[in-house]
Amino acid sequence: MNKISAGGVFVLCLFLGIIFDQVAIGILAGLLLGAAAGKVTAKSREEGSDA
């Protein structure tokens, strides 16, 4: 299963924030969730299990 990158999570949250007229909340959620996704992706790359 492919994992979405931290940037992808941020853009997704930003897009949802624009749709629901809550851009500031979308940016904050994107930063927090993007950081969490970045940590998960980095951990999986360290272990060598990109699949």
mmCIF entry with sequence, helices, sheets and N, C-alpha, C, O atoms, coordinates in Angstrom:
data_MODEL
# 
_entry.id   MODEL 
# 
_entity.id                         1 
_entity.type                       polymer 
_entity.pdbx_number_of_molecules   1 
# 
_entity_poly.entity_id                      1 
_entity_poly.type                           'polypeptide(L)' 
_entity_poly.nstd_linkage                   no 
_entity_poly.nstd_monomer                   no 
_entity_poly.pdbx_seq_one_letter_code       MNKISAGGVFVLCLFLGIIFDQVAIGILAGLLLGAAAGKVTAKSREEGSDA 
_entity_poly.pdbx_seq_one_letter_code_can   MNKISAGGVFVLCLFLGIIFDQVAIGILAGLLLGAAAGKVTAKSREEGSDA 
_entity_poly.pdbx_strand_id                 A 
# 
loop_
_entity_poly_seq.entity_id 
_entity_poly_seq.num 
_entity_poly_seq.mon_id 
_entity_poly_seq.hetero 
1 1  MET n 
1 2  ASN n 
1 3  LYS n 
1 4  ILE n 
1 5  SER n 
1 6  ALA n 
1 7  GLY n 
1 8  GLY n 
1 9  VAL n 
1 10 PHE n 
1 11 VAL n 
1 12 LEU n 
1 13 CYS n 
1 14 LEU n 
1 15 PHE n 
1 16 LEU n 
1 17 GLY n 
1 18 ILE n 
1 19 ILE n 
1 20 PHE n 
1 21 ASP n 
1 22 GLN n 
1 23 VAL n 
1 24 ALA n 
1 25 ILE n 
1 26 GLY n 
1 27 ILE n 
1 28 LEU n 
1 29 ALA n 
1 30 GLY n 
1 31 LEU n 
1 32 LEU n 
1 33 LEU n 
1 34 GLY n 
1 35 ALA n 
1 36 ALA n 
1 37 ALA n 
1 38 GLY n 
1 39 LYS n 
1 40 VAL n 
1 41 THR n 
1 42 ALA n 
1 43 LYS n 
1 44 SER n 
1 45 ARG n 
1 46 GLU n 
1 47 GLU n 
1 48 GLY n 
1 49 SER n 
1 50 ASP n 
1 51 ALA n 
# 
_struct_asym.id          A 
_struct_asym.entity_id   1 
# 
loop_
_struct_conf.conf_type_id 
_struct_conf.id 
_struct_conf.pdbx_PDB_helix_id 
_struct_conf.beg_label_comp_id 
_struct_conf.beg_label_asym_id 
_struct_conf.beg_label_seq_id 
_struct_conf.pdbx_beg_PDB_ins_code 
_struct_conf.end_label_comp_id 
_struct_conf.end_label_asym_id 
_struct_conf.end_label_seq_id 
_struct_conf.pdbx_end_PDB_ins_code 
_struct_conf.beg_auth_comp_id 
_struct_conf.beg_auth_asym_id 
_struct_conf.beg_auth_seq_id 
_struct_conf.end_auth_comp_id 
_struct_conf.end_auth_asym_id 
_struct_conf.end_auth_seq_id 
_struct_conf.pdbx_PDB_helix_class 
_struct_conf.details 
_struct_conf.pdbx_PDB_helix_length 
HELX_P HELX_P1 AA1 ALA A 6  ? ILE A 19 ? ALA A 6  ILE A 19 1 ? 14 
HELX_P HELX_P2 AA2 VAL A 23 ? GLU A 47 ? VAL A 23 GLU A 47 1 ? 25 
# 
_struct_conf_type.id          HELX_P 
_struct_conf_type.criteria    ? 
_struct_conf_type.reference   ? 
# 
loop_
_atom_site.group_PDB 
_atom_site.id 
_atom_site.type_symbol 
_atom_site.label_atom_id 
_atom_site.label_alt_id 
_atom_site.label_comp_id 
_atom_site.label_asym_id 
_atom_site.label_entity_id 
_atom_site.label_seq_id 
_atom_site.pdbx_PDB_ins_code 
_atom_site.Cartn_x 
_atom_site.Cartn_y 
_atom_site.Cartn_z 
_atom_site.occupancy 
_atom_site.B_iso_or_equiv 
_atom_site.pdbx_formal_charge 
_atom_site.auth_seq_id 
_atom_site.auth_comp_id 
_atom_site.auth_asym_id 
_atom_site.auth_atom_id 
_atom_site.pdbx_PDB_model_num 
ATOM 1   N N  . MET A 1 1  ? 0.848   -1.176 0.000  1.00 0.00 ? 1  MET A N  1 
ATOM 2   C CA . MET A 1 1  ? 0.000   0.000  0.000  1.00 0.00 ? 1  MET A CA 1 
ATOM 3   C C  . MET A 1 1  ? 0.891   1.237  0.000  1.00 0.00 ? 1  MET A C  1 
ATOM 4   O O  . MET A 1 1  ? 1.834   1.323  0.787  1.00 0.00 ? 1  MET A O  1 
ATOM 5   N N  . ASN A 1 2  ? 0.605   2.179  -0.864 1.00 0.00 ? 2  ASN A N  1 
ATOM 6   C CA . ASN A 1 2  ? 1.391   3.401  -0.936 1.00 0.00 ? 2  ASN A CA 1 
ATOM 7   C C  . ASN A 1 2  ? 0.978   4.361  0.169  1.00 0.00 ? 2  ASN A C  1 
ATOM 8   O O  . ASN A 1 2  ? -0.204  4.526  0.471  1.00 0.00 ? 2  ASN A O  1 
ATOM 9   N N  . LYS A 1 3  ? 1.982   4.985  0.760  1.00 0.00 ? 3  LYS A N  1 
ATOM 10  C CA . LYS A 1 3  ? 1.716   5.981  1.793  1.00 0.00 ? 3  LYS A CA 1 
ATOM 11  C C  . LYS A 1 3  ? 1.766   7.361  1.162  1.00 0.00 ? 3  LYS A C  1 
ATOM 12  O O  . LYS A 1 3  ? 2.580   7.603  0.271  1.00 0.00 ? 3  LYS A O  1 
ATOM 13  N N  . ILE A 1 4  ? 0.918   8.260  1.604  1.00 0.00 ? 4  ILE A N  1 
ATOM 14  C CA . ILE A 1 4  ? 0.909   9.623  1.092  1.00 0.00 ? 4  ILE A CA 1 
ATOM 15  C C  . ILE A 1 4  ? 1.998   10.414 1.807  1.00 0.00 ? 4  ILE A C  1 
ATOM 16  O O  . ILE A 1 4  ? 2.245   10.200 2.994  1.00 0.00 ? 4  ILE A O  1 
ATOM 17  N N  . SER A 1 5  ? 2.640   11.311 1.101  1.00 0.00 ? 5  SER A N  1 
ATOM 18  C CA . SER A 1 5  ? 3.744   12.075 1.674  1.00 0.00 ? 5  SER A CA 1 
ATOM 19  C C  . SER A 1 5  ? 3.209   13.187 2.577  1.00 0.00 ? 5  SER A C  1 
ATOM 20  O O  . SER A 1 5  ? 2.011   13.468 2.586  1.00 0.00 ? 5  SER A O  1 
ATOM 21  N N  . ALA A 1 6  ? 4.100   13.806 3.326  1.00 0.00 ? 6  ALA A N  1 
ATOM 22  C CA . ALA A 1 6  ? 3.716   14.893 4.220  1.00 0.00 ? 6  ALA A CA 1 
ATOM 23  C C  . ALA A 1 6  ? 3.164   16.068 3.423  1.00 0.00 ? 6  ALA A C  1 
ATOM 24  O O  . ALA A 1 6  ? 2.196   16.706 3.837  1.00 0.00 ? 6  ALA A O  1 
ATOM 25  N N  . GLY A 1 7  ? 3.778   16.349 2.288  1.00 0.00 ? 7  GLY A N  1 
ATOM 26  C CA . GLY A 1 7  ? 3.286   17.435 1.440  1.00 0.00 ? 7  GLY A CA 1 
ATOM 27  C C  . GLY A 1 7  ? 1.906   17.144 0.880  1.00 0.00 ? 7  GLY A C  1 
ATOM 28  O O  . GLY A 1 7  ? 1.074   18.042 0.750  1.00 0.00 ? 7  GLY A O  1 
ATOM 29  N N  . GLY A 1 8  ? 1.671   15.887 0.550  1.00 0.00 ? 8  GLY A N  1 
ATOM 30  C CA . GLY A 1 8  ? 0.357   15.497 0.052  1.00 0.00 ? 8  GLY A CA 1 
ATOM 31  C C  . GLY A 1 8  ? -0.728  15.670 1.094  1.00 0.00 ? 8  GLY A C  1 
ATOM 32  O O  . GLY A 1 8  ? -1.838  16.099 0.779  1.00 0.00 ? 8  GLY A O  1 
ATOM 33  N N  . VAL A 1 9  ? -0.410  15.339 2.329  1.00 0.00 ? 9  VAL A N  1 
ATOM 34  C CA . VAL A 1 9  ? -1.369  15.513 3.425  1.00 0.00 ? 9  VAL A CA 1 
ATOM 35  C C  . VAL A 1 9  ? -1.674  16.992 3.620  1.00 0.00 ? 9  VAL A C  1 
ATOM 36  O O  . VAL A 1 9  ? -2.828  17.372 3.816  1.00 0.00 ? 9  VAL A O  1 
ATOM 37  N N  . PHE A 1 10 ? -0.631  17.831 3.564  1.00 0.00 ? 10 PHE A N  1 
ATOM 38  C CA . PHE A 1 10 ? -0.826  19.267 3.733  1.00 0.00 ? 10 PHE A CA 1 
ATOM 39  C C  . PHE A 1 10 ? -1.720  19.829 2.638  1.00 0.00 ? 10 PHE A C  1 
ATOM 40  O O  . PHE A 1 10 ? -2.648  20.587 2.920  1.00 0.00 ? 10 PHE A O  1 
ATOM 41  N N  . VAL A 1 11 ? -1.448  19.462 1.391  1.00 0.00 ? 11 VAL A N  1 
ATOM 42  C CA . VAL A 1 11 ? -2.244  19.965 0.270  1.00 0.00 ? 11 VAL A CA 1 
ATOM 43  C C  . VAL A 1 11 ? -3.691  19.486 0.376  1.00 0.00 ? 11 VAL A C  1 
ATOM 44  O O  . VAL A 1 11 ? -4.619  20.241 0.088  1.00 0.00 ? 11 VAL A O  1 
ATOM 45  N N  . LEU A 1 12 ? -3.880  18.241 0.787  1.00 0.00 ? 12 LEU A N  1 
ATOM 46  C CA . LEU A 1 12 ? -5.233  17.707 0.955  1.00 0.00 ? 12 LEU A CA 1 
ATOM 47  C C  . LEU A 1 12 ? -6.002  18.495 2.014  1.00 0.00 ? 12 LEU A C  1 
ATOM 48  O O  . LEU A 1 12 ? -7.155  18.867 1.794  1.00 0.00 ? 12 LEU A O  1 
ATOM 49  N N  . CYS A 1 13 ? -5.374  18.751 3.157  1.00 0.00 ? 13 CYS A N  1 
ATOM 50  C CA . CYS A 1 13 ? -6.036  19.522 4.209  1.00 0.00 ? 13 CYS A CA 1 
ATOM 51  C C  . CYS A 1 13 ? -6.305  20.959 3.774  1.00 0.00 ? 13 CYS A C  1 
ATOM 52  O O  . CYS A 1 13 ? -7.351  21.523 4.095  1.00 0.00 ? 13 CYS A O  1 
ATOM 53  N N  . LEU A 1 14 ? -5.369  21.543 3.052  1.00 0.00 ? 14 LEU A N  1 
ATOM 54  C CA . LEU A 1 14 ? -5.563  22.900 2.546  1.00 0.00 ? 14 LEU A CA 1 
ATOM 55  C C  . LEU A 1 14 ? -6.735  22.943 1.575  1.00 0.00 ? 14 LEU A C  1 
ATOM 56  O O  . LEU A 1 14 ? -7.559  23.855 1.635  1.00 0.00 ? 14 LEU A O  1 
ATOM 57  N N  . PHE A 1 15 ? -6.812  21.967 0.687  1.00 0.00 ? 15 PHE A N  1 
ATOM 58  C CA . PHE A 1 15 ? -7.911  21.886 -0.271 1.00 0.00 ? 15 PHE A CA 1 
ATOM 59  C C  . PHE A 1 15 ? -9.253  21.745 0.446  1.00 0.00 ? 15 PHE A C  1 
ATOM 60  O O  . PHE A 1 15 ? -10.224 22.411 0.087  1.00 0.00 ? 15 PHE A O  1 
ATOM 61  N N  . LEU A 1 16 ? -9.306  20.883 1.454  1.00 0.00 ? 16 LEU A N  1 
ATOM 62  C CA . LEU A 1 16 ? -10.549 20.730 2.211  1.00 0.00 ? 16 LEU A CA 1 
ATOM 63  C C  . LEU A 1 16 ? -10.907 22.014 2.957  1.00 0.00 ? 16 LEU A C  1 
ATOM 64  O O  . LEU A 1 16 ? -12.081 22.368 3.063  1.00 0.00 ? 16 LEU A O  1 
ATOM 65  N N  . GLY A 1 17 ? -9.891  22.708 3.472  1.00 0.00 ? 17 GLY A N  1 
ATOM 66  C CA . GLY A 1 17 ? -10.146 23.987 4.139  1.00 0.00 ? 17 GLY A CA 1 
ATOM 67  C C  . GLY A 1 17 ? -10.721 25.020 3.190  1.00 0.00 ? 17 GLY A C  1 
ATOM 68  O O  . GLY A 1 17 ? -11.594 25.797 3.576  1.00 0.00 ? 17 GLY A O  1 
ATOM 69  N N  . ILE A 1 18 ? -10.241 25.040 1.948  1.00 0.00 ? 18 ILE A N  1 
ATOM 70  C CA . ILE A 1 18 ? -10.766 25.979 0.959  1.00 0.00 ? 18 ILE A CA 1 
ATOM 71  C C  . ILE A 1 18 ? -12.211 25.639 0.623  1.00 0.00 ? 18 ILE A C  1 
ATOM 72  O O  . ILE A 1 18 ? -13.051 26.532 0.505  1.00 0.00 ? 18 ILE A O  1 
ATOM 73  N N  . ILE A 1 19 ? -12.502 24.345 0.469  1.00 0.00 ? 19 ILE A N  1 
ATOM 74  C CA . ILE A 1 19 ? -13.864 23.931 0.133  1.00 0.00 ? 19 ILE A CA 1 
ATOM 75  C C  . ILE A 1 19 ? -14.849 24.337 1.231  1.00 0.00 ? 19 ILE A C  1 
ATOM 76  O O  . ILE A 1 19 ? -15.944 24.814 0.935  1.00 0.00 ? 19 ILE A O  1 
ATOM 77  N N  . PHE A 1 20 ? -14.467 24.151 2.491  1.00 0.00 ? 20 PHE A N  1 
ATOM 78  C CA . PHE A 1 20 ? -15.387 24.416 3.602  1.00 0.00 ? 20 PHE A CA 1 
ATOM 79  C C  . PHE A 1 20 ? -15.220 25.808 4.210  1.00 0.00 ? 20 PHE A C  1 
ATOM 80  O O  . PHE A 1 20 ? -15.718 26.064 5.306  1.00 0.00 ? 20 PHE A O  1 
ATOM 81  N N  . ASP A 1 21 ? -14.521 26.719 3.507  1.00 0.00 ? 21 ASP A N  1 
ATOM 82  C CA . ASP A 1 21 ? -14.316 28.104 3.955  1.00 0.00 ? 21 ASP A CA 1 
ATOM 83  C C  . ASP A 1 21 ? -13.654 28.182 5.322  1.00 0.00 ? 21 ASP A C  1 
ATOM 84  O O  . ASP A 1 21 ? -13.967 29.073 6.112  1.00 0.00 ? 21 ASP A O  1 
ATOM 85  N N  . GLN A 1 22 ? -12.749 27.264 5.608  1.00 0.00 ? 22 GLN A N  1 
ATOM 86  C CA . GLN A 1 22 ? -11.994 27.258 6.859  1.00 0.00 ? 22 GLN A CA 1 
ATOM 87  C C  . GLN A 1 22 ? -10.512 27.085 6.535  1.00 0.00 ? 22 GLN A C  1 
ATOM 88  O O  . GLN A 1 22 ? -9.884  26.110 6.946  1.00 0.00 ? 22 GLN A O  1 
ATOM 89  N N  . VAL A 1 23 ? -9.961  28.052 5.787  1.00 0.00 ? 23 VAL A N  1 
ATOM 90  C CA . VAL A 1 23 ? -8.600  27.918 5.282  1.00 0.00 ? 23 VAL A CA 1 
ATOM 91  C C  . VAL A 1 23 ? -7.588  27.853 6.426  1.00 0.00 ? 23 VAL A C  1 
ATOM 92  O O  . VAL A 1 23 ? -6.649  27.059 6.373  1.00 0.00 ? 23 VAL A O  1 
ATOM 93  N N  . ALA A 1 24 ? -7.766  28.673 7.452  1.00 0.00 ? 24 ALA A N  1 
ATOM 94  C CA . ALA A 1 24 ? -6.813  28.689 8.564  1.00 0.00 ? 24 ALA A CA 1 
ATOM 95  C C  . ALA A 1 24 ? -6.790  27.338 9.279  1.00 0.00 ? 24 ALA A C  1 
ATOM 96  O O  . ALA A 1 24 ? -5.720  26.843 9.632  1.00 0.00 ? 24 ALA A O  1 
ATOM 97  N N  . ILE A 1 25 ? -7.949  26.747 9.490  1.00 0.00 ? 25 ILE A N  1 
ATOM 98  C CA . ILE A 1 25 ? -8.012  25.437 10.131 1.00 0.00 ? 25 ILE A CA 1 
ATOM 99  C C  . ILE A 1 25 ? -7.393  24.381 9.219  1.00 0.00 ? 25 ILE A C  1 
ATOM 100 O O  . ILE A 1 25 ? -6.730  23.461 9.699  1.00 0.00 ? 25 ILE A O  1 
ATOM 101 N N  . GLY A 1 26 ? -7.605  24.506 7.904  1.00 0.00 ? 26 GLY A N  1 
ATOM 102 C CA . GLY A 1 26 ? -6.999  23.577 6.961  1.00 0.00 ? 26 GLY A CA 1 
ATOM 103 C C  . GLY A 1 26 ? -5.484  23.650 6.979  1.00 0.00 ? 26 GLY A C  1 
ATOM 104 O O  . GLY A 1 26 ? -4.811  22.624 6.882  1.00 0.00 ? 26 GLY A O  1 
ATOM 105 N N  . ILE A 1 27 ? -4.937  24.868 7.104  1.00 0.00 ? 27 ILE A N  1 
ATOM 106 C CA . ILE A 1 27 ? -3.482  25.029 7.168  1.00 0.00 ? 27 ILE A CA 1 
ATOM 107 C C  . ILE A 1 27 ? -2.933  24.411 8.447  1.00 0.00 ? 27 ILE A C  1 
ATOM 108 O O  . ILE A 1 27 ? -1.945  23.678 8.407  1.00 0.00 ? 27 ILE A O  1 
ATOM 109 N N  . LEU A 1 28 ? -3.562  24.699 9.573  1.00 0.00 ? 28 LEU A N  1 
ATOM 110 C CA . LEU A 1 28 ? -3.093  24.142 10.848 1.00 0.00 ? 28 LEU A CA 1 
ATOM 111 C C  . LEU A 1 28 ? -3.194  22.621 10.863 1.00 0.00 ? 28 LEU A C  1 
ATOM 112 O O  . LEU A 1 28 ? -2.269  21.938 11.303 1.00 0.00 ? 28 LEU A O  1 
ATOM 113 N N  . ALA A 1 29 ? -4.307  22.094 10.388 1.00 0.00 ? 29 ALA A N  1 
ATOM 114 C CA . ALA A 1 29 ? -4.469  20.637 10.342 1.00 0.00 ? 29 ALA A CA 1 
ATOM 115 C C  . ALA A 1 29 ? -3.448  20.024 9.391  1.00 0.00 ? 29 ALA A C  1 
ATOM 116 O O  . ALA A 1 29 ? -2.894  18.962 9.675  1.00 0.00 ? 29 ALA A O  1 
ATOM 117 N N  . GLY A 1 30 ? -3.197  20.683 8.271  1.00 0.00 ? 30 GLY A N  1 
ATOM 118 C CA . GLY A 1 30 ? -2.215  20.188 7.319  1.00 0.00 ? 30 GLY A CA 1 
ATOM 119 C C  . GLY A 1 30 ? -0.819  20.140 7.907  1.00 0.00 ? 30 GLY A C  1 
ATOM 120 O O  . GLY A 1 30 ? -0.067  19.196 7.665  1.00 0.00 ? 30 GLY A O  1 
ATOM 121 N N  . LEU A 1 31 ? -0.471  21.164 8.685  1.00 0.00 ? 31 LEU A N  1 
ATOM 122 C CA . LEU A 1 31 ? 0.845   21.178 9.320  1.00 0.00 ? 31 LEU A CA 1 
ATOM 123 C C  . LEU A 1 31 ? 0.983   20.054 10.340 1.00 0.00 ? 31 LEU A C  1 
ATOM 124 O O  . LEU A 1 31 ? 1.997   19.358 10.371 1.00 0.00 ? 31 LEU A O  1 
ATOM 125 N N  . LEU A 1 32 ? -0.035  19.881 11.171 1.00 0.00 ? 32 LEU A N  1 
ATOM 126 C CA . LEU A 1 32 ? 0.029   18.848 12.207 1.00 0.00 ? 32 LEU A CA 1 
ATOM 127 C C  . LEU A 1 32 ? -0.010  17.438 11.603 1.00 0.00 ? 32 LEU A C  1 
ATOM 128 O O  . LEU A 1 32 ? 0.814   16.589 11.943 1.00 0.00 ? 32 LEU A O  1 
ATOM 129 N N  . LEU A 1 33 ? -0.959  17.201 10.719 1.00 0.00 ? 33 LEU A N  1 
ATOM 130 C CA . LEU A 1 33 ? -1.086  15.872 10.127 1.00 0.00 ? 33 LEU A CA 1 
ATOM 131 C C  . LEU A 1 33 ? 0.055   15.581 9.156  1.00 0.00 ? 33 LEU A C  1 
ATOM 132 O O  . LEU A 1 33 ? 0.492   14.437 9.026  1.00 0.00 ? 33 LEU A O  1 
ATOM 133 N N  . GLY A 1 34 ? 0.534   16.621 8.476  1.00 0.00 ? 34 GLY A N  1 
ATOM 134 C CA . GLY A 1 34 ? 1.674   16.445 7.580  1.00 0.00 ? 34 GLY A CA 1 
ATOM 135 C C  . GLY A 1 34 ? 2.927   16.065 8.335  1.00 0.00 ? 34 GLY A C  1 
ATOM 136 O O  . GLY A 1 34 ? 3.705   15.232 7.871  1.00 0.00 ? 34 GLY A O  1 
ATOM 137 N N  . ALA A 1 35 ? 3.132   16.672 9.504  1.00 0.00 ? 35 ALA A N  1 
ATOM 138 C CA . ALA A 1 35 ? 4.288   16.318 10.328 1.00 0.00 ? 35 ALA A CA 1 
ATOM 139 C C  . ALA A 1 35 ? 4.181   14.875 10.801 1.00 0.00 ? 35 ALA A C  1 
ATOM 140 O O  . ALA A 1 35 ? 5.176   14.151 10.817 1.00 0.00 ? 35 ALA A O  1 
ATOM 141 N N  . ALA A 1 36 ? 2.988   14.456 11.182 1.00 0.00 ? 36 ALA A N  1 
ATOM 142 C CA . ALA A 1 36 ? 2.794   13.070 11.617 1.00 0.00 ? 36 ALA A CA 1 
ATOM 143 C C  . ALA A 1 36 ? 3.032   12.106 10.458 1.00 0.00 ? 36 ALA A C  1 
ATOM 144 O O  . ALA A 1 36 ? 3.638   11.052 10.647 1.00 0.00 ? 36 ALA A O  1 
ATOM 145 N N  . ALA A 1 37 ? 2.563   12.455 9.262  1.00 0.00 ? 37 ALA A N  1 
ATOM 146 C CA . ALA A 1 37 ? 2.774   11.593 8.095  1.00 0.00 ? 37 ALA A CA 1 
ATOM 147 C C  . ALA A 1 37 ? 4.251   11.539 7.733  1.00 0.00 ? 37 ALA A C  1 
ATOM 148 O O  . ALA A 1 37 ? 4.748   10.502 7.295  1.00 0.00 ? 37 ALA A O  1 
ATOM 149 N N  . GLY A 1 38 ? 4.949   12.647 7.915  1.00 0.00 ? 38 GLY A N  1 
ATOM 150 C CA . GLY A 1 38 ? 6.383   12.669 7.629  1.00 0.00 ? 38 GLY A CA 1 
ATOM 151 C C  . GLY A 1 38 ? 7.159   11.757 8.555  1.00 0.00 ? 38 GLY A C  1 
ATOM 152 O O  . GLY A 1 38 ? 8.108   11.097 8.131  1.00 0.00 ? 38 GLY A O  1 
ATOM 153 N N  . LYS A 1 39 ? 6.763   11.716 9.818  1.00 0.00 ? 39 LYS A N  1 
ATOM 154 C CA . LYS A 1 39 ? 7.432   10.837 10.775 1.00 0.00 ? 39 LYS A CA 1 
ATOM 155 C C  . LYS A 1 39 ? 7.181   9.371  10.439 1.00 0.00 ? 39 LYS A C  1 
ATOM 156 O O  . LYS A 1 39 ? 8.094   8.549  10.528 1.00 0.00 ? 39 LYS A O  1 
ATOM 157 N N  . VAL A 1 40 ? 5.963   9.040  10.056 1.00 0.00 ? 40 VAL A N  1 
ATOM 158 C CA . VAL A 1 40 ? 5.631   7.658  9.704  1.00 0.00 ? 40 VAL A CA 1 
ATOM 159 C C  . VAL A 1 40 ? 6.397   7.243  8.461  1.00 0.00 ? 40 VAL A C  1 
ATOM 160 O O  . VAL A 1 40 ? 6.926   6.133  8.399  1.00 0.00 ? 40 VAL A O  1 
ATOM 161 N N  . THR A 1 41 ? 6.463   8.132  7.463  1.00 0.00 ? 41 THR A N  1 
ATOM 162 C CA . THR A 1 41 ? 7.178   7.820  6.225  1.00 0.00 ? 41 THR A CA 1 
ATOM 163 C C  . THR A 1 41 ? 8.670   7.659  6.486  1.00 0.00 ? 41 THR A C  1 
ATOM 164 O O  . THR A 1 41 ? 9.304   6.752  5.946  1.00 0.00 ? 41 THR A O  1 
ATOM 165 N N  . ALA A 1 42 ? 9.235   8.542  7.318  1.00 0.00 ? 42 ALA A N  1 
ATOM 166 C CA . ALA A 1 42 ? 10.661  8.458  7.626  1.00 0.00 ? 42 ALA A CA 1 
ATOM 167 C C  . ALA A 1 42 ? 10.982  7.171  8.382  1.00 0.00 ? 42 ALA A C  1 
ATOM 168 O O  . ALA A 1 42 ? 12.006  6.535  8.132  1.00 0.00 ? 42 ALA A O  1 
ATOM 169 N N  . LYS A 1 43 ? 10.104  6.792  9.304  1.00 0.00 ? 43 LYS A N  1 
ATOM 170 C CA . LYS A 1 43 ? 10.323  5.559  10.066 1.00 0.00 ? 43 LYS A CA 1 
ATOM 171 C C  . LYS A 1 43 ? 10.301  4.340  9.160  1.00 0.00 ? 43 LYS A C  1 
ATOM 172 O O  . LYS A 1 43 ? 11.127  3.439  9.307  1.00 0.00 ? 43 LYS A O  1 
ATOM 173 N N  . SER A 1 44 ? 9.361   4.308  8.222  1.00 0.00 ? 44 SER A N  1 
ATOM 174 C CA . SER A 1 44 ? 9.280   3.160  7.324  1.00 0.00 ? 44 SER A CA 1 
ATOM 175 C C  . SER A 1 44 ? 10.472  3.115  6.375  1.00 0.00 ? 44 SER A C  1 
ATOM 176 O O  . SER A 1 44 ? 10.901  2.031  5.981  1.00 0.00 ? 44 SER A O  1 
ATOM 177 N N  . ARG A 1 45 ? 11.011  4.263  6.005  1.00 0.00 ? 45 ARG A N  1 
ATOM 178 C CA . ARG A 1 45 ? 12.187  4.268  5.133  1.00 0.00 ? 45 ARG A CA 1 
ATOM 179 C C  . ARG A 1 45 ? 13.423  3.808  5.872  1.00 0.00 ? 45 ARG A C  1 
ATOM 180 O O  . ARG A 1 45 ? 14.296  3.170  5.283  1.00 0.00 ? 45 ARG A O  1 
ATOM 181 N N  . GLU A 1 46 ? 13.512  4.121  7.157  1.00 0.00 ? 46 GLU A N  1 
ATOM 182 C CA . GLU A 1 46 ? 14.651  3.657  7.963  1.00 0.00 ? 46 GLU A CA 1 
ATOM 183 C C  . GLU A 1 46 ? 14.638  2.135  8.074  1.00 0.00 ? 46 GLU A C  1 
ATOM 184 O O  . GLU A 1 46 ? 15.687  1.493  8.032  1.00 0.00 ? 46 GLU A O  1 
ATOM 185 N N  . GLU A 1 47 ? 13.443  1.563  8.217  1.00 0.00 ? 47 GLU A N  1 
ATOM 186 C CA . GLU A 1 47 ? 13.319  0.115  8.358  1.00 0.00 ? 47 GLU A CA 1 
ATOM 187 C C  . GLU A 1 47 ? 13.462  -0.596 7.013  1.00 0.00 ? 47 GLU A C  1 
ATOM 188 O O  . GLU A 1 47 ? 13.670  -1.808 6.967  1.00 0.00 ? 47 GLU A O  1 
ATOM 189 N N  . GLY A 1 48 ? 13.349  0.159  5.922  1.00 0.00 ? 48 GLY A N  1 
ATOM 190 C CA . GLY A 1 48 ? 13.481  -0.438 4.599  1.00 0.00 ? 48 GLY A CA 1 
ATOM 191 C C  . GLY A 1 48 ? 12.244  -1.120 4.084  1.00 0.00 ? 48 GLY A C  1 
ATOM 192 O O  . GLY A 1 48 ? 12.328  -1.959 3.187  1.00 0.00 ? 48 GLY A O  1 
ATOM 193 N N  . SER A 1 49 ? 11.090  -0.780 4.631  1.00 0.00 ? 49 SER A N  1 
ATOM 194 C CA . SER A 1 49 ? 9.838   -1.403 4.179  1.00 0.00 ? 49 SER A CA 1 
ATOM 195 C C  . SER A 1 49 ? 8.976   -0.345 3.501  1.00 0.00 ? 49 SER A C  1 
ATOM 196 O O  . SER A 1 49 ? 8.011   0.142  4.089  1.00 0.00 ? 49 SER A O  1 
ATOM 197 N N  . ASP A 1 50 ? 9.321   0.011  2.264  1.00 0.00 ? 50 ASP A N  1 
ATOM 198 C CA . ASP A 1 50 ? 8.560   1.009  1.520  1.00 0.00 ? 50 ASP A CA 1 
ATOM 199 C C  . ASP A 1 50 ? 7.275   0.461  0.929  1.00 0.00 ? 50 ASP A C  1 
ATOM 200 O O  . ASP A 1 50 ? 6.433   1.229  0.463  1.00 0.00 ? 50 ASP A O  1 
ATOM 201 N N  . ALA A 1 51 ? 7.113   -0.826 0.939  1.00 0.00 ? 51 ALA A N  1 
ATOM 202 C CA . ALA A 1 51 ? 5.942   -1.433 0.297  1.00 0.00 ? 51 ALA A CA 1 
ATOM 203 C C  . ALA A 1 51 ? 4.674   -1.223 1.072  1.00 0.00 ? 51 ALA A C  1 
ATOM 204 O O  . ALA A 1 51 ? 3.610   -1.678 0.652  1.00 0.00 ? 51 ALA A O  1 
# 
